[in-house]
Amino acid sequence: MTRINLDPEKVASEIGIPLKDWPGKCHEISIVLVKHGIVKGKVRYGHWLVPVCKRDFPVERHGWIELANNRVCDPTRYVF
């Protein structure tokens, strides 16, 4: 998988949404990044099926950006 390296502080400043407001807004942040042309791809919303933390929830609802060639940009992954 190819990674896209984004500077979170720079992106937050560019889109006008501080990093402290990103948790719980994965889909919204993904939409904004695509609309601002920061990332080119299709916004997706579904289930995160890998371990997140020591909680009883095995599946988390999550939003991300699907890039060309089945690559993924997950701008809010750090929240997990």
Helices and strands as residue ranges (DSSP letters): H 8-15, G 19-21, H 26-35, E 42-48, E 60-66, G 68-70, E 72-73, G 77-79
